Amino acid sequence: MKKFLMALIVAAGCLSAGAGEGESPAKWESTLKRVGDLPGDTGIAGFCRRSAPAYITGEFAPEDRVDAYKMVGKDPHNPQSGYKTPNGYIDKQTRTWVGGYFDGQGTFVKGHEVKVLGNLPYGVGQLIMIPLCLVMMYLAIVKGFEPLLLLPIGFGGLLANCPLAGVTAPEMMHDGIIAFTTAGIPFMQGGIVEPGGFLYYFFKFGIDTGVFPIMIFMGVGAMTDFAPLIANPKMALLGGAAQFGIFFALFGALALAGLGWIDFGIDPIKAAASIGIIGGADGPTAIWLTSRLAPDLLGAIAVAAYSYMALVPIIQPPIMNALTTKAERAIKMTALREVTKIEKICFPLIVLLLCAVLLPSAVPLIGAMMLGNLAKEVGPSVSRIADTMSNALINIVTIMLGLSVGSKLACEKFLSGTTLGILALGLCAFCVGTAAGVLMAKLMNVFSKTKVNPLIGSAGVSAVPMAARVSNKVSLQNDPTNFVLMQAMGPNVSGVIGSAVVAGVLYTLCK
């Protein structure tokens, strides 16, 4: 009864408002029909939908399908011309329907099949993703697992799976002039662009362009002290060894794709390179590389990378204890020498120039980091710049980066066997990287007179400074007087550089 009265009130208001404007009766019929259709636009109705939105799948109802070839030359502003918003076309060669939409630039985007794990209805998949995103936020808020990023990622996923909200919908063009390329693909010119969702613009601006990860690296550089690495350069070997996990996951992903156990839906080499970078435990680097090589896998890869970074205190200690003896864990290292200011200033410049000469593709990430570090080391004259990079800038970008990544946690992208494979490979890569760093330290002890505590080898992964703190914690558990934090920071910061260099190599090979 209440719904009926509300419908009458809305209808009466529309009729009275339009009577003075001389509107046609057809307008009121349309308005009344929309009022009656309101229940179908609720979130409850969205959760009950079996299929994804038609603009994604291209599966428009037969009565809504428009042959774009027949629309050429018709006036979009004249209703009598029969013009409708085109949502596909009939392929001339195969005579089959091709559904999709025209993006903001007028390029036709073809629809694709959407599958949810277990062939669940799309709405049910969205309903399942909501508690998963809430769990992610719980781990960030209550357990403290990478809260600065897991919180916005989880919340972004929550927004992306709210049915009919449209926060991730792309911008679409309609009511324009349609033409065709020589290959028979339609494109639109002079149309009206319907704005997309705000997360779509976040992703387009920051992730598609690679701007957000680069800005994050500026902040990381401004917060990083390279003095331990400068004082003991051979620690770079430990950071390099820890990158072995990247290649382990890369070849593992290729093997799974070759055996047909996982279908990434894209070039397996690009997918494998993106998955492998999880082993570096460097979230911004993983996002930067994946956004260029395998954007459809970004949600799963980013969640895996940041989850394993957060689980460093849980995953690493058992590996470290299993691969070392009590005597090795008790090795005391000499104090590091004091590093001069001129060394700290020259280091980022030297690293950048070497990268420019040897691996130009890694310059964006390495350059951003070295800019931040240089601003930090110069001193008071640019302290405002360094402070902005390490505080306001990185905080703002972290929020937008997390929401952008979370927008890729749509159910059809995350609820799949591919995601489970990515999570498993990422875990293996992280464990192998940790083990490789420890084993490299033990190998160095065979050939070096100055012994290295193997525990600091585990800090070669890029989780700065958490991995170094875990190395120090395990050392103190064996000997309360054996502090190795500063020595562990050497391989830790070299791991950040190493993962960025490996990402540059993979991008060069796969682009």
N, C-alpha and C positions, 0 to 999 in steps of 0.2 A: 504494500500500500504506500509506504514511504517513497519507494522508487517511482511509483506511478505519479504521485503528487509532485515529486521533484521534476519529473519529465514534463508535466503540464506547466509548471512554473517557468521552466527554461524555455519551453516552446512559446508560451504567452509573451515572455520578455522579448524573444527574438521577433515575433510577429509584430508586437507593438513598436519595437525599435525600427523595423524595416518598413512599416506601413507609411511612415512619413517620407521615406526615401524612394518610394515608388519601386520597390524590388518586386521581382516576379514571383509567383507562387512556388515555382520550382525550387527557388532558393530556400524556402521554408521547409519544403519536403526533404531537401538534402540535410538541413540542420536537424530536423526531427530524426532523420535516420542516424545521424552521428550520435545524437543523444541515446538512441536505442543501442548503438554499438559500443557505448562506453564500457560495459562489463568486459568486452573482449580486449580492452586495452589495459587491463589491470595486470599486476604482477602474477596473480593467481592463474589467470588465463595464459600468461607467458610460460609459466612452469608446466602447463599442460600441453604445450605445443610439441609436436613430434619432429618437425623439421626446422632447420635454421632459417633465418630471414631469407626471403627470395633473392635479395640483391647479392647475397653470398653464394647461394647455390645456383642461381639462374633458373630455378624451377618455378616459373610464374604459371598461374592458372591459364588454361587455353584462352579464356576470354580476355585475359590481360596481355596476351602476347601480341606484340606489334611487329609487323614486318618492316624493318627500317628502310628497306629498298623502296617501299611504297610511300614513305614519308618524305622522300627527297622532293624539294621544291614546294612543299605545302607551307602555308602560313601558320606558324605556331600561335599567333595572336588572334587568329580567326577561328572560332569554334566550329564554324560551318565547313571548314576545310577538312575536317576529319582527323586533324592532328592530335596525337596523344603522346604522352611522355614515353619515348621508346625505351624498352628494356631488353632488347635483343634483336636478332635478325635471323633470316633464313640463309644458310650458307648456299651459295649458288652451285657449288660442285656436288656437295653431298645431299643438298635439299633437306638438311636437318636443322632443327631449331637450336640456336646458340643464345642462351640467356646471360644477363649480366647487367652492368650499369656503366654510365659514362662518368669518369672522375672529374675533378675540378678543372683539369686541363683539357677535357673533352676526349680523353683516350678511353676506348672501350675496355672494360675489365671483365673478362669472362668468368662466369660462375664456375664453381668447382664442387665436387662431391664432399659432403661433410659427414664424417663418421665419428661417433662417440664410442668409447670402450664398451664392449659387450652389446653393441648395436642398441644402446639405450636411446630413448627419445631425447631430442635436443634440450627440451625444457627440464627433463629429469637430470640430465648432465649438468645443467646450470645449478639445479637444486643441490646436487652433490658437491659441486665446487665451493659453494658458500661456506659449509662447515670446514672444508679443507683450508680455505682462506682464513677463517676464524682461528683455526689451530695454528696457522703460521703467525698470526698476530698474537696469540697466546704465548708462543715460544719467544716472541720478541719482547713482549711486555712483562711477562711473569718470569720467564727463565733467563731473560737477558741475552738471547742468541742474536747477535748482530741487530739490535733493535733499531738502529738508525736507518737500516735499509729493509729489513724484513717487515717492519711495520708498514711503511708506504707500499711495499710490494704486495703484501697481503691485502691492504685496503684497496689498492688498484685492482687486484683480482676480484675483490668483492664487488666493486663498481662494474667491472667488465661483465660479471655474471648476473647482474640485476636485469631481469628480462624486460625488454621493450624500453629500457632507459636510453639507449642510443649514445652512451658516452664514448664508445669506440667506433661508432659508425663513420665511414669516410664521407668527405664532401662529394656531392654528386651534381652533375650538370643536367639540365633538362630544358625543353622548349627552345632548342637551338637548331641550327641548320646542319643536317647530316650529309656527310660525303663519305666516299670510300677510297681506301688506298688501292694501289694496283693489285695487292694481294686479296682484296675483297673485304678488308676489315673496316668497319664503320668508325668514324670519328665525328665529333660535334664541334661546331663553332658558334660563337655568339649567343650561347645559352645562358640561362639563369643558374647560378651556382647555389645549391642548397648547402649551408654550412654543416660540417661534421661535428662529432662529439669532441669535448675538450681534451680527452685523453688521446684522441687521434692526432690533434695538433701538437700535444706534448711529444708524442712519439715521432711524428714527422719532423719536428724541428730539432729535437735533441738526440734521438737514436738513429734515425735514417741518415742524418748528416754526420753523426759521430761526435757532435759537439759536447754532449753531456759527459761521456767518459773522459774526454780530453780535459774538460774543466775540473773533473774530479782529480785527475792526475796533477793539475796545478796545485790543488789543495794538499794532496799527498806529498808532493815535493816540498811544500812550505812547512810541513810538519815532520819531515824526515831529516835525521842527522846521519850524514854519510861518514862521519869521523871514524867510527869503528872499522869501516871498510877501507878507508884511506890509510889508517894506521896498520892494517894487516891485509894487504891486497889478495893474498892467497886464499882468503875466505871466499873469494868469488867462485872458486872451484866448487865449494859446497852449494852455493846458490845455483850454479850451472848444473850440478848433478841432480838436484831436486827437480829440474825440469824434465827429467827422464819420464816422470809420470805422464806428462803431456803426450809423449810419443807412444807410451804404452796404451793409453786410451785411444789414441788415433788409430793405431793398427788394430786394436780390439774392435773399434767401430767398423773399420773396413772389413774385418773378418766376419762380423755378424751380418753386414750387408751382403757380403759375397756368398754367405751360406743361405741367404734368403730369410733369416730369422727376424730381421728388422727392415722395414721399408721406410726410409726417411722421406720419401716423396720428392727428393731433390738429388743433385749430384752427390753420391756417397762420399767422395773425397772432401767436398766442402763441408758436408755434415760432420765427417770424422774429424776434420781440423777444428771445427767449432766445439765439438764435444771434448776433444783432447785438451783444450786450453783450460778446462775445469781443473786439471791436475796441477796447475800453477797456483790454485787458490787465490786468484786475483780477479775479483768481480768486475771492475771496470774494464780490464783487458778482455775478459770473456765476452762482455756486452759489446765492446767495440768490434771484435773480430766476428762475432756471430751476426751482428746487425748487417755486416757486409757480405757474409758468405751464406748464412742460413737463417734469415730473419724469422721464419716460421717456427724455428726451434728455440727462439730467444727465451721464452718464458721458462721452459724446463731447464735450460742451461743456466740461466741466471739464478734460479731458485737453488739448483744443485751447487753452483759455485759459492753462493753466500751461505747456504746451509752448512757446507763442509768447512767453510771459514769459521763459522760459529761453533762447530763441533771439534775444533782443534784441541781443546783441553781434554776431550773425551777420547778422540781417535788416536792421537799421537803417543801418549805415554805408554800404552801397552806395546806398541811397535818399538819404541825406543828401548824399553826394558828387555824385550825379547831378543833384540839384536846386539845388545851390549852386555858385558860382564860388570860385576860390581866394581872391580878394579878400574875398568875403563871409565865408568861413571864417576869415579872418585878423582880422576885426573884434574889437577889444578893448573890452570893456565896463567901465564904471566900477565901482569897489568899492561894495558895498551899504552903506547906512547901518546904524548899530547900532540894533537894536530894543530898546525898553525892556521891562522885566518886566511892567509894567501892560498894555502892548499885547499881549504874549503871553498874558496871562491873560484879557483881554477878547475876544480874537479867537475862541476856541472858543464862548464864550457868544453872541457876536453872530451867528456862522454858524448856530448851532443855532436861535436865535430867528427869524432870517430864513427858515430852512428850515421851521420850524413854521408861519410865517405864509403862505409861498408854496407849499410842497410838503410837506404833512404825511406823505404816504406814504413819503418818504425819511428821515423822522425816525429810525427804528430804526438805520439804518446810520450816518447823519451823527451822531446823538446818541451812539452808542457810540464813534465815533472821537473826538468832541470831549471826551467824558468822560476817555478815556485821555490826550489831549493836555493837558487841564486839570490832571490829576493830575501830569503830568510838569512842567508849568510852575509849579505852586504852590510846589514846593520841598520842603525837608526834612520839613515837618510831615506830608506824605502820601507821602513817598518810598517807604515800604513798599508802598503800593497801586500806585504807578507801576511799581515794580520787579516786583511780582507779575504785573501785566498784560503787561509787556514781556518777561517771562522764563517763569516757571512756567506761568501761565495759557495764554499763546499756544502754548507748546510742547505742553502736554497736549491742547489743542483741535485743534492741527494734526495730531497723530497720529490722533485720533478722526475728524476731518474727512476726512483722506486715506483712511482705511479705509472710511468711509461712502461716499465717492465711488467708490472702487474696487469696492464691492459692486455698482455699476451697470454694471460692465464685463462683465456676463454676455454670452455669445456672441451670443444673439439680439438684444441691444440694440446691440452694438458692431460685429459683423460684418454690416454692411448698407450699401447704397448711400447711405442717409441719412447715415451717419457720414462717408463719404468727402466728401459734399457739405458737411457741417458743417465738416470740416477745411479744405476749400478756401475756403469763405466766410470762415472765421475768419482764415486767412492773408491773404486780400484785405483784410479789415477792418483788420487790424493794419498792413498796408502803407499803406493809404489814410489811416489815422489819423496815422501817422508823417509822411507827405507833407503832409497838411493842416496839421500844426503848423509844419513848415518853411516852407510857402508863406504862412501867416499872419504869420510873423516877417518874411518879405520884404515883405509888404504893409504891415506896420507901419513898415518903414523908408522907405516911400514918403511917408508922412504925418508922420513923427516926425523931429525934429532929432537926438535921441539915438538912435544906431544900435544895433540889436540883432543879435547874432550869430545867424543863422538856425539854426545847429546846435542851439541850446537849444530850438527849437520841437519837435524830435523827442522831447524829454523830456515832452511833454504827455500821453503815454500813462501809464497808472497804475503801471507797473512801477517802484516806488520801492525803493531809489534807483538801480537798475541803469541805467535809461534816462538819468538825469542823468550817471552815470559814463561811459556810452558817448558822450554828447555831448562831455564833457570830453576823452575819449580821442581822438576824431576831431579836435578842436581842437588838441590837443597834437601830433598827427601833422603838422599843417600849420605850426604855430608852437610850439616847445617852451616858450615863455614865456607862452603865452596860456591861462590857466586860467579855465574858465567853469563849474566845478562848482557853486559857490554860486548863480550866476545861473540855472543849469539846474534847480536844486532848486525854484525858484519855480513854473514850469509843471508840474514833476513832481508836487508835492503838490497843485496845483490840479487836475491830472488825476484824482487820487484822489477829490476832492470832486465833480468833474464827472461821473465815471462813476457815482458813487452817486446823484447827482441825476437823471441820465438813466435809471437803473434805476427810480427812484421814479416818473418820468413814465411810463415804459413799463408799469409795474405798474398805475398808476392808469388808464391807457387800456385795458389788456387784461384786468384782473381781472374 
